[in-house]
Amino acid sequence: MAKLSFHAYTVVDYKQGGKRRSKWLKIGAAFSHKDGEGFDIVLAALPVNGRVALRKPKSKEALAATHDDEDEVEGAMAWLDGVRVDF
């Protein structure tokens, strides 16, 4: 199976209490091709704003230290070549 290279997010900007905040919603992943020349991007949802941000996977400890103004939601899932992929 292809190697997970990036998580795909849609980023929604909003204001709360006069402060600018961002909600990062995980919607998919990018898997590198065997030859290293490209990626397959698998999305479980499409962003309404048309923005997809690709980020390298982080360790669970690093996720716990994510900035206050960027909330990350875990638990996206999609199918890749008939195989369920959780990311």
N, C-alpha and C positions, 0 to 999 in steps of 0.2 A: 504494500500500500504506500501511497505517496506520503512524504514527510510534511507534517504541519509546520508551516513557516510563519504565518501571521494569523491573528484573529481579526475579523472584520467587524467594525462597529458603525452604527449611525450615531451621530452626535447632535443632540438637541440643546440649543442654547436658550436660557431663560433667565429672568430676574426674580429673586426672592429676597424680600426685605431690603430692596434697593441694591443688592449685591448681584453681580453677574455670575451665573452658575452654568454648568454643563452636565447633561445626563448622557452617559455613554452606554448604549444598549448593544450588546453583542448580538450580531445577526448572521454571522458566518465565519468562514475561515478561508485561508489561501494555502494550497498545498503545492510544494515545488515539484517540477517535472524531474524525472530521473536524470535527464541530461543537464539539469541546472539552468536551462535557458528560458524558463517561464514558469507560470503558475496556473493551477486550476483554482478558480474562486467559486466557492460553494456558499450560497446565501439561503437562509431559511426565511428571510423577509427582505423586502425592498424598502429603502428609505424614502420617506415622503419628500424630504428636502433634496434628494439626489446626491447626498454626500455619504461616501463610504470611507472610513479611516481604517488603514491597515496598521496593526501594531504587533511587534514581536511578543510571543507568549511570555508571561512573567511567572515567577514562582508564587506559591500561595502566600509566603511571607511578604513579598513585594506588593501583592494585591492589597494586603491589609494596611499597607502604608501609603495607599493611593491618596493624592491630594484631596482636601476637603471639598473643593469646588468641582471635582470630577467624580461622579458616582458611576461605578461600573456594575452592570448587571450580568450575572453568570447564567449559563444554562441553555445556550442555543443548540439546536440539533438540525441535521439535514441528512440527506441520503446521497452517497457518492458511489456510483457503479453498483447499486443495489445493496450497499452496506450502510447501516446506520452509523453516523458520525456525530458524537457529542463533543462540543467544544465550548 
